[in-house]
Amino acid sequence: MSNLCSLVCFLRPLGNISPTLDIIGYVPLLSWVQAAEWVEIRGNFPKGSAEKWIPYIENAEHVIALRVEGESMTAPMGKSYPSGCIIFVDTKRRSPVSGERVVAVEFGKPYATFKVYRKEEDRCWLEARNPDKDAYPSIKEDFRVIGTVVGKWEAE
């Protein structure tokens, strides 16, 4: 049984145990290239274009899912996003607050990236959670925020 199926099965009532979460909708699991190209096509998103459709427990109208690749958002303390976990991104939240996690695309790049949004005065940049700043330097070039991360799921 797949991990996502296990999640769905977990959410179903079992005997006298009621679920604490209700599936409200399904969101497309996209590639990082698809995320970079994301525009408001929610109602017309072809079902076959997503890797999978994942159950979601909040309003799923403007949410996409991405599978984390690499170790740039893995941290020894605090929130960590290891490779393989799935993040949920609200594509309507494009004006993040400093410290929020975002999916963004650097101008001229064909793929999106997942980083922490930082802003001081009139400067903004993206930084990794991984403390190895040599391997994961901050992104200070022009970028466009695709959306703000609103949740994650990872297998045990």
ZADRENZA-121753 format. One record per atom (N, C-alpha, C): z, x, y; residue number from 0; atom name. Coordinates in pm, 1 decimal. Atoms other than C-alpha are relative to their C-alpha. Example, Ala and Ser with C-alpha at 12.3 -4.5 7.8 and 13.67 -1.06 7.14 Angstrom:
<nodes>
       c3       c1       c2 pos site
      0.0     89.0   -119.0   0    N
    780.0   1230.0   -450.0   0   CA
      0.0     90.0    120.0   0    C
     -6.0    -82.0   -119.0   1    N
    714.0   1367.0   -106.0   1   CA
     73.0    -77.0    109.0   1    C
</nodes>
This chain:
<nodes>
       c3       c1       c2 pos site
      0.0     84.3   -116.8   0    N
      0.0      0.0      0.0   0   CA
      0.0     89.6    124.0   0    C
      7.1    -83.7   -118.8   1    N
    -91.6    143.2    342.3   1   CA
    125.9    -15.5     84.4   1    C
   -117.0      6.1    -86.7   2    N
    175.8    221.0    600.0   2   CA
     -5.8   -119.5     93.4   2    C
     11.5    114.6    -89.5   3    N
     39.0    -46.7    834.9   3   CA
     25.8   -129.1    -75.5   3    C
    -28.3    116.9     81.7   4    N
     48.0   -298.5    552.8   4   CA
    150.5    -11.0    -22.8   4    C
   -145.0     -0.1     17.1   5    N
    408.5   -197.8    492.6   5   CA
     68.7    -55.1    123.4   5    C
    -57.1     50.0   -124.4   6    N
    482.0   -268.6    858.5   6   CA
    -15.6   -151.2      7.4   6    C
     24.8    143.6     -3.1   7    N
    323.4   -612.9    835.8   7   CA
     90.0    -70.1   -102.1   7    C
    -85.4     59.4    103.6   8    N
    508.9   -686.4    509.9   8   CA
    145.3      0.2     44.9   8    C
   -136.2    -10.7    -50.4   9    N
    833.7   -572.1    674.6   9   CA
     29.4   -111.9     99.1   9    C
    -20.9    101.0   -103.2  10    N
    782.1   -827.4    950.9  10   CA
      7.0   -141.6    -55.4  10    C
     -5.2    132.6     61.0  11    N
    758.3  -1122.0    708.7  11   CA
    143.5    -31.9    -44.6  11    C
   -134.6     36.2     46.7  12    N
   1075.6  -1318.2    623.7  12   CA
     16.0     28.3   -149.0  12    C
    -30.2    -26.5    140.7  13    N
   1236.3  -1213.8    294.2  13   CA
    128.7    -75.2    -34.5  13    C
   -118.1     76.1     39.0  14    N
   1472.5  -1472.6    144.7  14   CA
     75.7    -50.5    120.8  14    C
    -81.5     45.6   -111.9  15    N
   1756.3  -1529.7    389.0  15   CA
     -2.9     96.1    118.3  15    C
     11.7    -96.5   -108.9  16    N
   1650.4  -1240.9    613.7  16   CA
   -117.6    -41.0     87.3  16    C
    107.1     36.2    -93.4  17    N
   1449.8  -1332.2    922.1  17   CA
    -51.6    124.9     69.2  17    C
     52.9   -115.2    -72.0  18    N
   1216.4  -1091.1   1093.6  18   CA
     49.1      0.8    144.5  18    C
    -40.8     -9.5   -140.1  19    N
   1320.3   -964.9   1435.1  19   CA
   -121.4     15.9     90.0  19    C
    122.0    -20.9    -76.9  20    N
    960.6   -903.5   1543.3  20   CA
   -106.0    -98.5    -43.7  20    C
    110.7     89.4     30.7  21    N
    671.3  -1145.4   1564.2  21   CA
   -129.7     66.3     42.7  21    C
    130.7    -53.4    -35.0  22    N
    310.5  -1031.4   1555.6  22   CA
    -66.4   -100.2     93.2  22    C
     62.6     87.4    -98.3  23    N
    145.3  -1173.9   1864.7  23   CA
   -151.2     18.7     -0.5  23    C
    142.9    -25.0      0.1  24    N
   -194.8  -1009.6   1833.6  24   CA
    -33.3    126.4    -75.3  24    C
     48.5   -122.4     64.1  25    N
   -402.4   -725.4   1699.3  25   CA
    -71.1     82.8    105.3  25    C
     63.3    -90.0    -96.3  26    N
   -522.7   -421.4   1891.2  26   CA
    -91.1     96.7    -74.0  26    C
     92.3    -93.1     66.5  27    N
   -814.2   -187.9   1817.3  27   CA
     55.5    141.9     -1.0  27    C
    -32.6   -142.1     11.8  28    N
   -735.5    162.5   1689.7  28   CA
   -128.9     75.1     30.8  28    C
    120.4    -65.5    -49.1  29    N
   -986.8    372.7   1882.1  29   CA
      4.9    150.5    -20.0  29    C
      6.8   -146.5     -3.1  30    N
  -1104.4    732.8   1878.8  30   CA
     28.0     45.2    143.1  30    C
    -26.0    -54.7   -133.4  31    N
  -1025.2    960.4   2173.6  31   CA
   -125.5     -1.8     85.5  31    C
    126.1     11.9    -73.8  32    N
  -1394.1    951.0   2270.9  32   CA
    -16.7   -145.0     47.1  32    C
      7.3    140.3    -40.5  33    N
  -1391.4    569.2   2271.1  33   CA
     98.5    -29.4    113.4  33    C
    -99.6     21.5   -105.7  34    N
  -1075.5    577.1   2483.9  34   CA
    -50.2     54.6    133.5  34    C
     53.3    -58.5   -123.8  35    N
  -1247.1    804.7   2738.6  35   CA
   -104.4    -90.1     62.8  35    C
    105.6     89.0    -47.3  36    N
  -1525.3    550.0   2766.2  36   CA
     51.4   -141.3     25.9  36    C
    -55.3    134.3     -7.1  37    N
  -1287.3    251.9   2782.7  37   CA
    -26.6    -65.4    135.8  37    C
     15.2     87.8   -116.7  38    N
  -1377.6    -22.3   3028.1  38   CA
     47.7   -137.3    -43.3  38    C
    -50.9    132.8     32.9  39    N
  -1267.4   -382.5   3044.0  39   CA
   -102.0    -80.9    -79.3  39    C
     91.0     73.1     88.7  40    N
  -1467.6   -509.0   2746.5  40   CA
     79.8    -73.3   -106.8  40    C
    -93.9     53.9     98.3  41    N
  -1167.5   -658.1   2567.6  41   CA
    -55.2   -120.9    -75.7  41    C
     46.4    120.3     66.4  42    N
  -1319.6   -997.4   2497.8  42   CA
   -125.5     21.2    -82.6  42    C
    126.2    -24.1     68.4  43    N
  -1648.2   -848.5   2377.8  43   CA
      4.4    123.8    -88.5  43    C
    -10.8   -121.8     79.8  44    N
  -1513.8   -551.6   2180.2  44   CA
    -43.4    -29.7   -142.6  44    C
     49.3     28.2    135.7  45    N
  -1711.8   -544.2   1854.2  45   CA
    103.4     37.7   -105.5  45    C
   -101.3    -23.3    103.6  46    N
  -1477.7   -575.2   1555.0  46   CA
    -27.9    126.0    -80.9  46    C
     33.6   -116.7     79.8  47    N
  -1665.1   -302.9   1364.7  47   CA
      8.8    131.3     74.4  47    C
     -5.1   -122.5    -80.1  48    N
  -1627.4    -53.5   1650.5  48   CA
    135.1     70.6     -7.8  48    C
   -133.1    -59.9     10.5  49    N
  -1256.7      7.0   1590.5  49   CA
     20.2     54.8   -141.1  49    C
    -34.3    -53.9    132.1  50    N
  -1122.6    223.4   1307.6  50   CA
     73.3   -106.2    -81.8  50    C
    -77.9    107.5     60.5  51    N
   -876.7    -59.3   1230.5  51   CA
     44.1    -92.8    112.4  51    C
    -68.2     89.1    -93.0  52    N
   -716.3   -357.0   1399.9  52   CA
    145.4     -3.1    -44.0  52    C
   -140.6    -18.7     33.0  53    N
   -339.8   -307.5   1413.8  53   CA
     83.1   -115.1     56.7  53    C
    -87.3    105.6    -53.3  54    N
    -75.1   -581.2   1445.5  54   CA
     85.5     54.5    114.1  54    C
    -78.0    -40.9   -117.1  55    N
    111.0   -572.5   1775.9  55   CA
     98.1   -111.2     33.5  55    C
   -106.5     97.9    -18.9  56    N
    434.9   -747.1   1874.6  56   CA
     16.3    -49.1    142.9  56    C
     -3.8     44.1   -139.8  57    N
    376.2   -791.5   2248.2  57   CA
   -133.6    -62.9     33.9  57    C
    129.3     50.7    -44.7  58    N
     94.9   -942.5   2453.2  58   CA
   -101.8    111.4    -19.4  58    C
     95.9   -103.9     38.7  59    N
   -202.4   -751.7   2313.8  59   CA
   -130.6     -6.8     78.1  59    C
    126.2     24.7    -69.0  60    N
   -463.2   -864.6   2564.7  60   CA
    -67.1    125.8     54.8  60    C
     57.9   -120.1    -60.8  61    N
   -512.4   -525.3   2733.6  61   CA
     50.0    128.3    -65.9  61    C
    -59.3   -113.8     69.6  62    N
   -365.3   -291.7   2471.3  62   CA
    -99.4     57.4   -100.5  62    C
     76.3    -71.0    102.3  63    N
   -545.8    -30.5   2264.2  63   CA
     96.7     91.7    -73.9  63    C
    -82.5    -92.9     78.9  64    N
   -407.7    200.3   1995.9  64   CA
    -79.6    127.7    -23.3  64    C
     59.8   -130.9     26.4  65    N
   -475.3    570.3   1941.8  65   CA
     89.1     75.6    -97.2  65    C
    -75.2    -85.7     92.4  66    N
   -372.2    806.1   1661.9  66   CA
     14.4    137.3     66.0  66    C
    -26.5   -128.5    -64.7  67    N
   -207.3   1116.7   1810.5  67   CA
    -55.2    112.6    -86.2  67    C
     53.9   -119.0     66.5  68    N
   -384.5   1441.3   1722.3  68   CA
     58.5    123.2     67.5  68    C
    -53.3   -124.3    -54.9  69    N
   -230.6   1783.9   1766.1  69   CA
    147.8     -9.2     32.0  69    C
   -144.2    -13.9    -22.2  70    N
    113.8   1895.7   1875.8  70   CA
     40.7      5.3    146.9  70    C
    -33.3    -14.0   -142.2  71    N
     96.5   1884.1   2257.3  71   CA
    109.9    -95.7     45.2  71    C
   -102.8     95.9    -41.2  72    N
    327.0   1579.6   2275.3  72   CA
    119.0     -1.0    -95.7  72    C
   -114.7    -15.9     88.6  73    N
    570.6   1697.0   2006.4  73   CA
    105.6     80.7     73.9  73    C
   -108.2    -65.3    -74.0  74    N
    905.8   1790.7   2158.6  74   CA
    121.2     18.3    -90.5  74    C
   -118.7    -22.1     82.5  75    N
   1223.1   1939.1   2007.9  75   CA
    112.7    -98.3     30.3  75    C
   -105.2     95.0    -39.4  76    N
   1441.5   1687.1   2198.1  76   CA
    -63.9   -113.9     77.9  76    C
     49.8    114.9    -73.5  77    N
   1392.2   1343.2   2345.8  77   CA
   -118.6    -63.5    -71.8  77    C
    116.4     66.5     59.8  78    N
   1083.1   1133.1   2287.5  78   CA
   -101.6    102.5    -44.8  78    C
     97.1    -90.6     57.7  79    N
    836.1   1306.7   2064.3  79   CA
   -108.9    -82.2    -66.9  79    C
    115.1     70.7     53.1  80    N
    490.1   1204.1   1949.6  80   CA
    -75.9     94.8    -93.0  80    C
     64.4    -92.7     93.1  81    N
    393.3   1401.8   1638.3  81   CA
   -141.1    -43.8    -37.9  81    C
    135.9     27.6     45.1  82    N
     38.9   1425.6   1513.9  82   CA
      4.2   -105.7   -109.7  82    C
      7.2    106.2     99.1  83    N
    -49.7   1114.1   1315.7  83   CA
     66.7   -129.3     42.2  83    C
    -61.4    124.7    -43.8  84    N
    173.2    867.0   1495.6  84   CA
   -101.5    -78.4     83.4  84    C
     91.0     86.7    -74.9  85    N
      5.1    574.5   1668.0  85   CA
     68.8    -43.0    128.2  85    C
    -52.9     44.9   -128.4  86    N
     56.0    503.2   2036.5  86   CA
    -74.7   -125.5     43.6  86    C
     57.2    121.5    -56.1  87    N
     -4.5    171.5   2208.0  87   CA
     -9.7     18.9    150.7  87    C
     29.8    -29.5   -139.3  88    N
   -161.5    191.7   2553.3  88   CA
    -41.1   -127.4     72.2  88    C
     34.7    115.6    -82.3  89    N
   -164.8    -84.9   2815.4  89   CA
   -102.8     45.2    102.6  89    C
    109.4    -45.5    -86.7  90    N
   -500.3    -40.1   2989.2  90   CA
      1.0    -67.1    137.0  90    C
    -15.6     60.0   -133.2  91    N
   -395.0   -260.4   3281.9  91   CA
     98.6     80.3     84.8  91    C
    -99.7    -80.9    -73.1  92    N
   -116.7    -16.1   3375.7  92   CA
    -60.1    136.6     30.0  92    C
     70.7   -122.9    -36.8  93    N
   -323.0    251.3   3551.7  93   CA
     62.2     71.8    118.7  93    C
    -70.7    -64.9   -110.8  94    N
    -76.8    339.8   3827.8  94   CA
    139.7     36.8    -47.7  94    C
   -129.2    -33.6     61.2  95    N
    202.0    514.0   3636.1  95   CA
     99.7     58.0    100.3  95    C
   -109.6    -62.7    -72.3  96    N
    535.8    631.3   3768.1  96   CA
     17.4    139.3    -59.1  96    C
    -21.9   -136.1     49.1  97    N
    613.5   1002.0   3742.0  97   CA
     97.0     -2.2   -118.1  97    C
    -81.1     -5.8    121.2  98    N
    751.8   1071.1   3393.4  98   CA
    -49.2    -92.3   -110.4  98    C
     53.3     87.6    103.9  99    N
    563.2    795.4   3213.0  99   CA
   -107.0     72.8    -79.4  99    C
    103.4    -57.3     85.8 100    N
    336.1    883.2   2922.9 100   CA
   -128.1    -79.2     22.5 100    C
    128.2     65.0    -28.3 101    N
    -31.8    810.5   2986.1 101   CA
   -110.1     55.7    -88.9 101    C
    124.7    -48.1     56.1 102    N
   -373.1    837.8   2830.7 102   CA
    -94.2      9.3    118.5 102    C
     87.3    -25.8   -114.5 103    N
   -617.1    988.1   3078.6 103   CA
   -122.3     77.0    -46.3 103    C
    119.2    -78.7     29.4 104    N
   -957.7   1150.1   3089.9 104   CA
    -27.8     88.7    120.7 104    C
     39.6    -92.9   -105.3 105    N
  -1044.4   1460.4   3288.5 105   CA
   -146.6    -24.8     31.5 105    C
    139.7     18.8    -37.0 106    N
  -1365.9   1421.1   3485.2 106   CA
    -84.8    107.0    -65.9 106    C
     90.7    -90.9     68.2 107    N
  -1651.3   1573.7   3291.1 107   CA
     30.4     22.1   -146.5 107    C
    -35.4    -15.9    142.1 108    N
  -1473.9   1559.2   2952.8 108   CA
    -40.6   -126.3    -77.1 108    C
     45.3    115.9     77.7 109    N
  -1604.9   1333.7   2673.0 109   CA
    111.5    -68.2    -80.6 109    C
   -109.5     55.1     79.1 110    N
  -1259.6   1254.2   2529.2 110   CA
    124.3    -15.0     87.0 110    C
   -124.8     23.9    -72.2 111    N
   -923.3   1127.7   2648.6 111   CA
    108.4     96.3    -47.8 111    C
   -115.2    -81.5     35.8 112    N
   -592.0   1309.9   2639.5 112   CA
    127.1    -82.1     21.1 112    C
   -129.2     68.1     -7.1 113    N
   -229.6   1197.8   2600.0 113   CA
    100.8     98.9     56.9 113    C
    -92.9    -90.9    -67.2 114    N
     22.6   1354.9   2839.2 114   CA
    103.9    -78.3     79.4 114    C
    -98.8     56.3    -91.7 115    N
    319.1   1293.8   3069.4 115   CA
    -58.5      9.8    140.9 115    C
     49.3      4.1   -137.5 116    N
    214.4   1188.8   3420.7 116   CA
    109.9     51.2     92.4 116    C
    -94.0    -53.3    -98.7 117    N
    384.2   1382.8   3700.9 117   CA
    -58.8    -15.9    139.7 117    C
     44.3     11.9   -139.3 118    N
    369.3   1320.9   4074.4 118   CA
    111.6     46.7     92.5 118    C
    -89.4    -46.3   -105.8 119    N
    534.0   1499.4   4367.1 119   CA
    -77.7     -5.1    129.7 119    C
     67.2     18.4   -129.0 120    N
    441.2   1401.7   4721.5 120   CA
   -144.3    -44.3    -24.1 120    C
    139.8     41.9     16.4 121    N
     58.6   1393.0   4721.5 121   CA
    -68.5     69.4   -117.8 121    C
     57.9    -68.3    116.7 122    N
      7.6   1605.1   4405.6 122   CA
     34.8    -76.1   -127.0 122    C
    -29.4     56.4    132.0 123    N
    -25.1   1462.3   4056.0 123   CA
    -68.2     86.7   -105.2 123    C
     51.5    -80.7    110.2 124    N
    -84.2   1634.5   3723.0 124   CA
     48.8    -58.7   -131.0 124    C
    -38.1     41.8    134.5 125    N
    -48.6   1586.9   3348.3 125   CA
     61.9    118.2    -71.6 125    C
    -61.5   -109.5     75.1 126    N
    180.8   1790.1   3127.2 126   CA
     36.7    -44.0   -140.9 126    C
    -34.8     22.4    140.1 127    N
    254.5   1820.7   2758.1 127   CA
    151.2     -8.7    -15.9 127    C
   -142.6      2.0     33.9 128    N
    595.2   1747.6   2599.4 128   CA
     37.5    126.3    -76.7 128    C
    -25.6   -122.4     73.9 129    N
    560.4   2058.4   2383.9 129   CA
     40.1    110.2     98.9 129    C
    -46.1   -101.0    -95.1 130    N
    757.2   2339.0   2554.0 130   CA
    -85.7    126.7      5.6 130    C
     86.6   -117.8     -0.3 131    N
    491.0   2600.8   2468.1 131   CA
   -109.5    -19.6    105.3 131    C
     91.5     23.2   -112.9 132    N
    320.7   2593.6   2810.3 132   CA
   -122.4     90.5     -4.1 132    C
    118.7    -84.3     15.7 133    N
     86.0   2879.2   2716.4 133   CA
   -103.8    -70.2    -87.0 133    C
     91.4     70.5     91.2 134    N
    -62.4   2673.8   2432.8 134   CA
    -41.5   -135.5     56.8 134    C
     25.1    134.3    -52.3 135    N
    -42.3   2343.1   2622.7 135   CA
     22.6     -1.9    151.5 135    C
    -18.4     -6.3   -145.4 136    N
    -92.0   2409.6   2995.6 136   CA
    -17.8   -136.8     65.8 136    C
     14.0    123.7    -77.2 137    N
    -67.7   2134.4   3257.8 137   CA
   -145.4    -19.7     40.9 137    C
    133.7     35.6    -46.9 138    N
   -384.1   1953.9   3363.3 138   CA
     12.4    -36.3    146.0 138    C
     -9.9     21.6   -143.7 139    N
   -422.6   1978.8   3737.1 139   CA
   -134.0    -37.5     61.8 139    C
    132.8     39.2    -47.5 140    N
   -793.1   1898.7   3762.8 140   CA
     -4.2   -152.1     16.8 140    C
     14.9    143.8    -19.8 141    N
   -918.9   1554.3   3861.5 141   CA
     -3.1    -73.9   -133.2 141    C
     -3.9     81.7    120.8 142    N
   -844.3   1289.4   3601.3 142   CA
     15.0   -146.2     39.3 142    C
    -11.2    144.7    -18.2 143    N
   -849.5    913.0   3564.2 143   CA
     93.4    -53.1   -107.9 143    C
    -92.5     59.0     96.1 144    N
   -563.1    724.6   3398.6 144   CA
    -66.1   -122.0    -62.6 144    C
     56.4    112.5     75.1 145    N
   -689.8    488.2   3129.2 145   CA
    107.4   -106.3    -21.0 145    C
   -110.4     93.7     19.7 146    N
   -348.3    332.4   3067.5 146   CA
    130.6     71.7    -26.0 146    C
   -135.5    -51.8     21.2 147    N
     23.9    378.9   3020.4 147   CA
     47.3    -35.4   -140.2 147    C
    -50.5     20.8    135.7 148    N
    184.7    418.2   2679.0 148   CA
    119.0    -96.0      5.7 148    C
   -104.9    101.2      2.8 149    N
    402.8    117.6   2597.6 149   CA
     73.6     -5.4   -134.5 149    C
    -68.0     -2.3    128.7 150    N
    503.7    198.9   2240.8 150   CA
    -64.2     97.5    -95.9 150    C
     56.9    -86.2    104.6 151    N
    451.4    405.2   1928.6 151   CA
     46.6    -50.1   -135.4 151    C
    -35.6     27.6    138.5 152    N
    458.8    366.9   1553.8 152   CA
    -27.4    127.6    -77.9 152    C
     24.9   -114.3     87.1 153    N
    499.9    644.5   1301.0 153   CA
     61.1    -26.4   -137.9 153    C
    -49.1     14.1    136.3 154    N
    546.0    660.1    926.5 154   CA
    125.6     83.2    -18.7 154    C
   -122.1    -75.7     32.4 155    N
    877.6    778.1    784.4 155   CA
    -37.1    125.1    -74.0 155    C
</nodes>
